Amino acid sequence: MTLNARMTLDRDFRIAEIDPRIYGSFIEHLGRAVYGGIYEPGHPEADERGFRQDVLRLVRELGVPIVRYPGGNFVSGYNWEDGIGPKEARPRRLELAWRTIETNEFGTNEFMDWVKAAGAQAMMAVNLGTRGIDEARNLVEYCNHPGGTYWSDLRRKHGYEQPHNIKVWCLGNEMDGPWQIGHKTAAEYGRLAQETAKVMKWVDPTIELVSCGSSSAKMPTFPEYEAVSLDFTYDHVDYVSLHQYFGNRSGDTASYLASTLEMDHFIRTVKATCDYIKAKKRSKKTLNLSFDEWNVWFHSNEADKKIEPWSIAPPQLEDIYTFEDALLVGGMLITLLKHSDRVRMACLAQLVNVIAPIMTENGGRAWRQTIFYPFLHASKYGRGIALQPVIDSPKYDTAEFTDVPALESIAVHNPEKDELTVFALNRSLGDALTLKCAIRGFEGYGVLEHLVLEHDDLKAVNGPDGERVKPHAGGRSQMRDGLLEAELPKHSWHVIRLGKRNA
């Protein structure tokens, strides 16, 4: 059955200019993200630094502008000093967050070399679990101060004459979670983060700081954790963090694809909480959001229970993603873009092997998972100004949600390229959609390309031997007299690029 959906786009319906850092990602010392992922000395494609060039090519293809490091839960027990200096002198540690052995062969300077090779910036996290103010300020000095002090001269001694100049720093990770090493109440965290932020900015006033928010919207302390902790940190930080993972554990795909409604509500609640603190403080500053962990995570849960503790870089959190996971990731990207006025940074967690768009074999191949493609499309074509669509869509109910729009969509205008891109997700499992979109203020535009990600099997996956799920450019759409008409098959992801063909 084919249903009808209508949409209106106008050049003046601006949400915001999108910060490219909304397409960031994340590398943690967890599983094979580092060892066997981005770093594998001896691999046929490794360079002299041990960086896998096949992985770097895929990371560059995604166009990731910023990468969060080194955690994640890992950072709350991490001594950053263990990962600098001669590798042969670095200690091995029990890594308590993921119950492995950390060799510290890869540390801060290796990451900075890698992130620069990837064409990205670093988002560095400091340990506010077992450590605090002193270690954080020393790390900023080591990384960002030009020279003439103990820590900056130690960096120079380690072969890095010029400072790394890291501009974005996270004040801990998920401190609201009882699973976190050094878990803290909102007031405990707020006071420590406030004082840590203060001295970090004294060392380098140019940095931006992210205060920890709730690790999910389902935490019993949400959103009180934000309200209490921000009462301390609001004047000292630039962002508050959000984390969100979804998984189709029940097998209810209709509810699963609708779960972006929950993500939307999460963002709106955090916005409101930030603005409450702004009003309470009579502040003129508007706090932005860093959605620095988001993805699908559930496939690997049972396998991870069987991992032998205290091994080195075992396969952990290695979700093999399906076609329906790619659809959800597309919907999550649209949700982030809808809130791009306040969500200025975001990190797909993670980048390689660990709940990641890129998978590798140790000593072998690297390949693109299904979720690689919607992220690639958004990162490549979602640069510019987000436009607010007015949508009239058929709706349906699921076991968990009511009034779910079959059509989810956002548009991005790129003035530099003189292009308009419409991202569209048809959530319906049984019905195709005919989309009629009135487009105002883009005279002379026509369809340049219509990319489609579709598959009959919602559980189809990609692997080292081939990609069952990959986009094609055979989408059916046309533009006539300011009206875009497009056919959106059931459960499918679409990227419709518009521009002046002869420009």
PLY file of the C-alpha trace (Angstrom):
ply
format ascii 1.0
element vertex 503
property float x
property float y
property float z
element edge 502
property int vertex1
property int vertex2
end_header
0.00 0.00 0.00
1.20 3.55 -0.76
0.34 6.41 1.60
0.74 10.15 1.07
2.95 12.54 3.05
3.30 16.28 2.57
6.09 18.60 3.57
6.98 22.27 3.19
10.51 23.68 3.15
11.38 27.35 3.10
14.82 28.98 2.84
13.87 31.22 5.78
12.76 28.39 8.12
16.21 28.26 9.69
17.03 26.20 12.73
20.75 27.01 12.89
24.03 26.80 11.09
25.19 23.28 11.84
28.42 22.91 13.79
30.40 20.26 11.83
31.40 18.71 15.15
27.90 17.21 15.30
29.45 14.47 13.12
32.09 13.52 15.68
32.95 10.05 16.95
34.68 8.31 19.83
37.69 6.06 20.53
38.00 4.45 23.95
40.54 2.03 25.38
37.93 -0.71 25.16
38.00 -4.00 23.28
39.63 -3.67 19.86
38.89 0.02 19.31
42.55 0.95 19.77
44.53 -2.29 19.68
43.57 -4.12 16.49
41.40 -1.21 15.40
43.15 2.08 14.74
46.53 0.77 15.96
48.05 -2.56 14.94
51.82 -2.64 14.44
52.77 -5.49 12.13
49.56 -5.31 10.12
50.26 -5.32 6.34
48.67 -1.86 6.09
50.23 -0.36 9.23
52.59 2.59 8.84
55.76 3.11 10.85
53.65 4.38 13.77
51.42 1.29 13.81
48.39 3.11 12.39
46.25 0.98 10.07
45.97 2.87 6.80
42.91 0.89 5.65
41.10 2.10 8.78
42.32 5.66 8.33
40.96 5.69 4.78
37.50 4.71 6.02
37.63 7.27 8.84
38.58 9.98 6.36
35.75 8.82 4.09
33.32 9.49 6.94
34.73 13.00 7.35
34.76 12.83 11.16
35.77 16.31 12.46
36.32 15.51 16.15
37.07 12.32 18.13
36.49 11.88 21.86
39.24 10.04 23.81
40.22 8.04 25.93
36.80 7.20 27.41
34.16 6.42 28.36
34.17 4.35 31.51
37.89 3.73 30.96
38.84 7.32 31.77
37.49 7.16 35.33
40.34 4.88 36.36
43.02 6.09 33.94
46.36 7.63 34.88
47.27 9.63 31.79
50.94 9.67 32.79
51.06 5.90 32.16
50.63 6.52 28.42
53.48 8.97 27.76
57.24 8.60 27.43
59.24 5.58 26.23
56.90 2.67 25.47
59.22 0.13 27.09
58.92 2.00 30.40
55.12 2.23 30.45
53.34 0.14 33.10
50.70 -2.50 32.50
47.58 -1.94 34.58
44.45 -3.79 35.59
41.73 -1.92 33.70
38.75 -2.19 36.04
36.00 -0.65 33.89
36.16 -3.43 31.28
38.20 -6.01 33.26
41.15 -6.22 30.88
44.89 -5.53 30.93
45.88 -2.11 29.61
49.39 -2.15 28.16
49.57 1.66 27.71
51.43 1.13 24.45
49.07 3.72 22.96
48.56 6.97 24.85
48.02 10.70 24.54
50.75 11.50 22.02
49.97 8.48 19.85
46.33 9.50 19.81
47.19 13.06 18.83
49.32 11.74 15.97
46.49 9.48 14.87
43.70 12.06 15.11
45.75 14.51 13.03
46.35 11.78 10.44
42.57 11.27 10.36
42.05 14.97 9.64
40.17 15.50 12.90
40.44 17.34 16.21
40.59 15.80 19.66
37.97 15.91 22.41
39.96 14.91 25.48
38.37 13.55 28.65
39.90 13.92 32.12
39.56 11.49 35.01
37.19 12.78 37.68
36.58 9.29 39.08
39.78 8.35 40.90
41.57 11.66 40.27
40.73 15.32 39.97
41.94 18.90 39.81
45.70 18.41 39.89
45.91 15.70 37.25
43.52 17.56 34.95
45.43 20.85 35.08
48.71 18.99 34.53
47.31 17.27 31.45
46.18 20.59 29.98
49.65 21.99 30.67
51.31 18.96 29.07
49.12 19.18 25.97
48.57 22.89 25.45
51.28 25.00 27.11
54.07 26.05 24.70
57.03 25.38 27.01
59.13 26.54 29.92
57.29 24.55 32.60
57.68 21.03 33.94
54.83 19.36 32.06
55.18 21.30 28.80
58.93 20.65 28.72
58.28 16.97 29.39
56.07 16.90 26.26
58.90 18.51 24.31
61.31 15.93 25.72
58.93 13.25 24.43
59.37 14.61 20.91
56.49 17.09 20.61
58.01 20.55 20.42
54.74 22.23 19.51
51.71 21.99 21.84
48.81 19.77 20.82
46.44 22.69 21.35
43.41 20.53 22.29
40.38 22.81 22.43
37.56 20.59 23.79
37.71 18.76 27.14
35.19 16.54 28.95
35.00 16.82 32.73
34.77 13.11 33.45
32.31 10.54 32.12
28.86 9.33 33.26
29.48 10.26 36.87
25.78 9.65 37.59
26.22 5.90 37.02
26.86 3.47 39.92
28.94 1.38 37.47
31.38 4.28 37.15
34.67 4.17 39.04
34.35 7.08 41.46
30.59 7.46 40.97
29.41 10.71 42.52
26.18 12.36 43.52
25.23 15.40 41.49
26.48 17.77 44.20
29.74 15.86 44.67
30.38 15.89 40.94
29.29 19.48 40.51
31.73 20.81 43.12
34.67 18.81 41.77
33.89 19.67 38.15
33.50 23.35 39.04
36.93 23.57 40.63
38.56 21.43 37.94
37.04 23.57 35.18
38.26 26.71 36.87
41.92 25.69 36.98
41.88 24.06 33.53
40.77 27.38 32.05
43.37 29.20 34.13
46.00 27.08 32.39
44.43 27.67 28.96
41.56 30.18 28.76
40.84 29.22 25.12
39.51 25.72 25.83
35.86 24.62 25.84
34.56 22.34 28.59
31.79 19.73 28.76
30.02 19.05 32.06
28.65 15.54 32.60
24.93 15.11 32.28
22.92 11.93 32.71
24.11 8.70 31.11
20.58 8.10 29.82
17.10 9.53 30.07
16.04 6.44 32.05
18.34 7.10 34.99
16.28 7.61 38.18
18.22 10.83 38.87
17.42 12.39 35.47
17.05 15.38 35.05
17.80 16.34 38.64
21.44 15.36 38.09
21.74 18.04 35.42
19.94 20.66 37.50
22.05 20.12 40.63
25.45 19.70 38.94
24.92 22.61 36.55
24.15 24.84 39.50
27.88 24.48 40.21
29.36 24.25 36.72
27.12 26.51 34.61
29.36 29.59 34.72
32.51 27.57 33.96
31.51 25.22 31.13
30.28 25.51 27.56
28.31 22.27 27.12
26.50 19.56 29.03
26.72 15.96 27.82
23.97 13.51 26.82
24.33 9.77 26.20
21.76 7.51 24.53
21.81 3.93 23.23
18.97 1.92 21.74
18.50 -1.78 21.01
15.75 -3.94 19.58
15.84 -6.48 22.39
12.15 -7.38 22.14
12.11 -7.88 18.38
9.50 -5.11 18.02
10.90 -3.29 15.00
8.01 -0.80 14.80
8.73 0.43 18.34
12.47 0.29 17.73
12.33 2.62 14.73
10.08 4.96 16.72
12.55 5.25 19.61
13.98 8.47 18.18
10.87 10.08 19.71
12.40 9.22 23.08
15.70 10.78 21.99
13.87 13.93 20.94
12.18 14.15 24.36
15.54 13.60 26.09
17.08 16.55 24.23
14.10 18.80 24.92
14.24 18.00 28.63
17.96 18.73 28.89
17.46 22.00 27.00
14.72 22.99 29.44
16.86 22.06 32.44
19.77 24.15 31.16
17.46 27.08 30.59
16.02 26.71 34.09
19.52 27.08 35.54
20.13 30.02 33.19
16.99 31.71 34.55
17.84 30.81 38.14
21.26 32.44 37.78
19.93 35.46 35.86
22.56 34.50 33.30
22.82 35.78 29.75
24.76 32.69 28.68
22.95 29.90 26.84
24.48 26.48 27.48
24.81 24.16 24.49
24.64 20.36 24.34
27.27 17.75 23.51
25.58 14.45 22.62
28.91 12.73 23.01
27.70 9.11 23.05
24.92 7.80 20.82
24.34 4.62 18.85
22.74 1.18 18.77
24.15 -1.19 21.41
22.66 -4.55 22.34
23.78 -7.26 19.89
26.99 -8.07 21.78
25.61 -8.08 25.33
25.47 -11.87 25.75
28.85 -12.50 24.11
30.50 -9.94 26.39
29.41 -11.91 29.47
31.66 -14.79 28.35
34.89 -12.82 27.95
37.83 -14.11 29.97
38.83 -11.33 32.39
42.28 -9.75 32.35
43.03 -10.44 28.70
44.51 -7.84 26.35
42.21 -6.14 23.84
39.61 -8.93 23.60
36.64 -8.51 21.22
34.16 -6.49 23.30
30.96 -4.64 22.36
31.37 -5.84 18.76
27.81 -5.36 17.59
27.21 -6.60 14.06
24.68 -4.14 12.72
21.60 -4.96 10.67
19.73 -2.98 8.06
17.11 -1.93 10.62
19.92 -0.59 12.83
21.02 1.61 9.92
17.48 2.97 9.63
17.45 3.87 13.31
20.86 5.55 13.06
19.47 7.62 10.18
16.56 8.64 12.39
18.93 9.56 15.23
20.95 11.75 12.87
17.79 13.56 11.78
16.92 14.11 15.45
20.33 15.63 16.16
20.00 17.96 13.17
16.52 19.04 14.29
18.16 20.30 17.49
21.32 21.68 15.90
20.60 25.09 17.43
21.69 23.63 20.79
23.30 20.26 19.97
26.59 21.65 18.70
28.70 18.51 19.13
27.91 14.80 19.03
29.94 11.59 18.96
28.82 8.35 17.34
30.07 5.80 19.85
32.33 4.35 18.80
34.38 4.53 15.60
36.16 1.19 15.06
35.17 -2.36 16.17
33.41 -1.32 19.40
29.74 -0.58 18.52
31.17 0.95 15.39
30.54 1.73 11.72
33.97 0.29 10.85
35.01 -3.29 11.61
38.39 -5.00 11.25
40.04 -8.38 11.42
43.31 -8.56 13.34
45.90 -8.91 10.60
43.16 -8.82 7.99
40.49 -6.75 6.35
38.46 -3.68 7.30
34.89 -3.07 6.15
31.85 -0.83 6.43
28.96 -1.87 8.65
25.38 -1.01 7.68
25.32 2.07 9.93
28.33 3.49 8.08
26.14 4.76 5.26
23.57 7.05 6.94
26.39 8.56 8.99
28.46 9.06 5.82
25.52 10.71 4.06
24.82 13.10 6.91
28.48 14.01 7.40
29.01 14.56 3.67
25.79 16.34 2.73
24.58 17.70 6.08
26.92 20.69 6.26
25.36 24.13 6.21
22.08 25.48 7.58
19.45 23.17 9.04
15.94 24.04 7.86
12.81 23.22 9.83
10.35 21.21 7.72
6.59 21.38 8.20
5.45 17.76 7.88
2.02 16.20 7.45
2.60 12.46 7.70
0.52 9.33 8.26
0.94 8.08 11.81
0.79 4.72 13.53
0.87 3.26 17.03
3.25 0.66 18.43
3.46 -1.30 21.68
5.62 1.50 23.15
4.68 4.67 21.26
1.58 6.37 19.92
1.18 8.79 17.00
4.48 7.81 15.36
5.01 9.73 12.08
5.84 7.36 9.23
7.96 10.13 7.72
10.92 11.59 9.60
12.81 14.30 7.74
15.14 17.28 7.89
16.72 19.50 5.23
20.12 21.18 5.04
20.95 24.16 2.84
24.60 24.48 1.83
25.00 28.07 0.53
28.62 27.51 -0.51
27.69 24.67 -2.85
24.28 26.14 -3.65
22.64 22.83 -2.73
19.69 21.68 -0.65
19.67 18.16 0.78
16.57 16.43 2.09
17.16 13.53 4.48
14.09 11.32 4.79
13.29 8.14 6.68
10.19 6.06 5.96
9.67 4.17 9.23
6.64 2.24 8.01
7.24 -1.52 7.82
4.36 -2.12 5.43
3.64 1.00 3.42
5.48 3.06 0.86
5.14 6.83 0.99
4.59 9.29 -1.80
6.21 12.50 -0.61
5.11 15.84 -2.02
7.33 18.62 -0.74
6.72 22.30 -1.52
10.11 24.02 -1.67
10.22 27.81 -1.33
13.12 30.13 -2.05
15.15 27.73 -4.18
14.15 28.74 -7.68
15.79 26.85 -10.49
16.69 23.87 -8.32
16.30 20.35 -9.64
17.14 16.84 -8.41
20.89 16.19 -8.64
20.86 12.80 -6.98
18.55 10.55 -4.97
20.41 8.03 -2.81
18.47 5.17 -1.24
19.36 2.63 1.44
16.84 -0.22 1.28
16.70 -3.98 1.72
13.96 -6.58 1.89
15.61 -8.24 4.90
15.60 -6.01 7.98
18.21 -8.28 9.56
20.67 -8.13 6.65
24.28 -7.38 7.67
27.60 -6.54 6.04
30.81 -8.48 6.55
34.41 -8.85 5.41
33.33 -10.80 2.33
30.88 -8.25 1.01
28.21 -5.64 1.65
24.63 -6.81 1.46
23.43 -3.39 2.62
24.72 -0.44 0.63
23.08 2.62 -0.95
22.15 3.03 -4.60
21.48 6.16 -6.64
18.28 4.94 -8.26
15.80 6.82 -6.11
12.61 7.97 -7.84
12.06 11.70 -7.47
11.50 14.79 -9.59
11.27 18.53 -9.10
8.75 20.61 -11.02
7.56 24.19 -10.38
8.85 24.20 -6.80
7.28 20.84 -5.93
9.47 17.86 -5.11
7.77 14.50 -5.57
9.55 11.38 -4.33
8.72 7.72 -3.84
9.87 6.35 -0.48
9.59 2.54 -0.32
8.68 0.90 2.97
11.38 0.98 5.67
13.96 2.98 3.71
16.48 5.83 4.11
16.76 8.61 1.51
19.13 11.43 0.63
17.68 13.75 -2.04
20.16 16.33 -3.24
18.83 19.40 -5.02
20.70 22.14 -6.85
21.10 24.05 -10.08
22.21 21.49 -12.65
23.96 24.08 -14.84
25.50 26.03 -12.00
0 1
1 2
2 3
3 4
4 5
5 6
6 7
7 8
8 9
9 10
10 11
11 12
12 13
13 14
14 15
15 16
16 17
17 18
18 19
19 20
20 21
21 22
22 23
23 24
24 25
25 26
26 27
27 28
28 29
29 30
30 31
31 32
32 33
33 34
34 35
35 36
36 37
37 38
38 39
39 40
40 41
41 42
42 43
43 44
44 45
45 46
46 47
47 48
48 49
49 50
50 51
51 52
52 53
53 54
54 55
55 56
56 57
57 58
58 59
59 60
60 61
61 62
62 63
63 64
64 65
65 66
66 67
67 68
68 69
69 70
70 71
71 72
72 73
73 74
74 75
75 76
76 77
77 78
78 79
79 80
80 81
81 82
82 83
83 84
84 85
85 86
86 87
87 88
88 89
89 90
90 91
91 92
92 93
93 94
94 95
95 96
96 97
97 98
98 99
99 100
100 101
101 102
102 103
103 104
104 105
105 106
106 107
107 108
108 109
109 110
110 111
111 112
112 113
113 114
114 115
115 116
116 117
117 118
118 119
119 120
120 121
121 122
122 123
123 124
124 125
125 126
126 127
127 128
128 129
129 130
130 131
131 132
132 133
133 134
134 135
135 136
136 137
137 138
138 139
139 140
140 141
141 142
142 143
143 144
144 145
145 146
146 147
147 148
148 149
149 150
150 151
151 152
152 153
153 154
154 155
155 156
156 157
157 158
158 159
159 160
160 161
161 162
162 163
163 164
164 165
165 166
166 167
167 168
168 169
169 170
170 171
171 172
172 173
173 174
174 175
175 176
176 177
177 178
178 179
179 180
180 181
181 182
182 183
183 184
184 185
185 186
186 187
187 188
188 189
189 190
190 191
191 192
192 193
193 194
194 195
195 196
196 197
197 198
198 199
199 200
200 201
201 202
202 203
203 204
204 205
205 206
206 207
207 208
208 209
209 210
210 211
211 212
212 213
213 214
214 215
215 216
216 217
217 218
218 219
219 220
220 221
221 222
222 223
223 224
224 225
225 226
226 227
227 228
228 229
229 230
230 231
231 232
232 233
233 234
234 235
235 236
236 237
237 238
238 239
239 240
240 241
241 242
242 243
243 244
244 245
245 246
246 247
247 248
248 249
249 250
250 251
251 252
252 253
253 254
254 255
255 256
256 257
257 258
258 259
259 260
260 261
261 262
262 263
263 264
264 265
265 266
266 267
267 268
268 269
269 270
270 271
271 272
272 273
273 274
274 275
275 276
276 277
277 278
278 279
279 280
280 281
281 282
282 283
283 284
284 285
285 286
286 287
287 288
288 289
289 290
290 291
291 292
292 293
293 294
294 295
295 296
296 297
297 298
298 299
299 300
300 301
301 302
302 303
303 304
304 305
305 306
306 307
307 308
308 309
309 310
310 311
311 312
312 313
313 314
314 315
315 316
316 317
317 318
318 319
319 320
320 321
321 322
322 323
323 324
324 325
325 326
326 327
327 328
328 329
329 330
330 331
331 332
332 333
333 334
334 335
335 336
336 337
337 338
338 339
339 340
340 341
341 342
342 343
343 344
344 345
345 346
346 347
347 348
348 349
349 350
350 351
351 352
352 353
353 354
354 355
355 356
356 357
357 358
358 359
359 360
360 361
361 362
362 363
363 364
364 365
365 366
366 367
367 368
368 369
369 370
370 371
371 372
372 373
373 374
374 375
375 376
376 377
377 378
378 379
379 380
380 381
381 382
382 383
383 384
384 385
385 386
386 387
387 388
388 389
389 390
390 391
391 392
392 393
393 394
394 395
395 396
396 397
397 398
398 399
399 400
400 401
401 402
402 403
403 404
404 405
405 406
406 407
407 408
408 409
409 410
410 411
411 412
412 413
413 414
414 415
415 416
416 417
417 418
418 419
419 420
420 421
421 422
422 423
423 424
424 425
425 426
426 427
427 428
428 429
429 430
430 431
431 432
432 433
433 434
434 435
435 436
436 437
437 438
438 439
439 440
440 441
441 442
442 443
443 444
444 445
445 446
446 447
447 448
448 449
449 450
450 451
451 452
452 453
453 454
454 455
455 456
456 457
457 458
458 459
459 460
460 461
461 462
462 463
463 464
464 465
465 466
466 467
467 468
468 469
469 470
470 471
471 472
472 473
473 474
474 475
475 476
476 477
477 478
478 479
479 480
480 481
481 482
482 483
483 484
484 485
485 486
486 487
487 488
488 489
489 490
490 491
491 492
492 493
493 494
494 495
495 496
496 497
497 498
498 499
499 500
500 501
501 502
